[in-house]
Every structure is written in C-alpha cells, then in structure tokens.
Amino acid sequence: MANISLHYSSNAPLAGTFAAFGMILATWRKRTKERRELAQIDSRIARDLGISPTEIQFEVNKPFWRV
C-alpha cells in the first residue's frame, strides 16, 4: 500500500513571502528617497513642473507607506 500524506510541505510559499516583503521594503525606500528629493526642489523648478508649494508639502509630509 502506498504511503500518501495529505500534508504538503514546501519552502516555496515562504520564499515568496520573503520576496514580496523585500519588494515592499524597496518600494518604501524609493518613496522615502523621492519625497526627500521633492522637499529639496526650489520654487522655480516646482513652478516649471506645475507643482505648488502646498502640493509639495502635502506629498513630503506623507508617511512612507502611503501612496
């Protein structure tokens, strides 16, 4: 008689979880960097981009996990 187990064991789901978590962390780092750079933009460049100082402050003050 064959030994059949109903329990499935694999490292793949856990590896996928770590990969997804790594991607989330990379996205958060990227947002933090971009918002830091946005905070350094002077008013002339902001005007050229069509962004008001209020919009810049709103974006810069967002936490890194918010889009």
N, C-alpha and C positions, 0 to 999 in steps of 0.2 A: 504494500500500500504506500502511496506517495505521501510525503510529509508536506502539507500545504499550510502555509501561515497566512492569516488574514491581516497581519500587522506588516505594514510597509515601512521600511526604514531606508532613508536616503539623506545624504548631506546636501543634495541639490536645493531643496526648499530653503534651507538655512543659508546657503551660499547666495541665493537670490535675494534674501532679506538683507544680507550684508551689502550686496551690490546696490540695492535700492537705497539703503541708508547712506552709503557713500555718495550716491548721486544727489541725495537731498542735502548733505553737508556741502558738497561742491556748489550747489545752487545757492545755498545760504551765503557761502563765502563770496560768490560772484556778486550777489545783491549788495552785500556789505561794501565791497570794493567799489562798485558802480555808484552807490549812494555817497560814499566818501568823496569820490571824484566829482560828483554833481555838486556837492557842497563847496567845492573849490572854484567853481565856474564864476567868472566875474559877470557883471551886469551886461556888458557889451556882447559877450558870447551868448548869454541867455536870451538877449533880445534877438540876436541873429537866429537862434534856434526856435524862437517863438514861445519861450517859456517865461512866465512871470516869476518874480522873486517869491511870491506866495506859493506857487506851484512847486518851486524848488524846495522850499522849507517843508511843505507838506510831504513830499517824497522822501526827503532826507530824514525826517522825524519818524518815519515808519519803522517798526521793528523788522529785523532781517527775515523773519518767517512770513511776513505779509507781502503779497504781490502788489 
